[in-house]
Amino acid sequence: MRTLIIVKPWAVSRGLVGEILGRFERRGIRIEGLKVVRVDRETAERLYSVHKGKNFYDSLINHIMSSPIVACVLNIPIEDPENAIALVRKIIGVTDPTKAEMGTIRGDYGLRIDRNVIHASDSPRSAEYEIPIFFKEDELVEY
Ligand code: CMP
């Protein structure tokens, strides 16, 4: 099952891309698509359309456009898509880094909820919506 993760500006500028992607690889999860992207406003608004109207929406949009991100499609080798998403959520930790467990990506590297180090699709449906925002089908390699 494919899902999208984004290594966000704070993590890219701190040189944490390899460390973060390595956690998924070491868990046995394959990278099937990978690119460095400077996100424009249209892309940011598509990605975060579910948050439109929330009080943190503007800062969320401005942050993801502030410096390059790394977009990555992972293939989770678990049949039940809900379980596959749950595993990714477990590896990254809960949204608020001050509450995320140590040993998770957000628990180890995050500081502020409005400057999260990683984004991940939170359901099979959002993975289906989010992947094509960054990747054409022929940019993904199944193996
Ligand atoms: P991300 O996983 O990229 O996608 C949703 C983002 O909303 C999340 O990262 C957080 O950075 C941000 N977010 C969620 N809740 C809050 C909040 N209460 N205050 C500020 N930002 C938030």
Residues whose N, C-alpha, C, O or C-beta is under 5 A from the ligand:
A	BS01	CMP	F56 I113 D114 R115 N116 I118 H119 A120
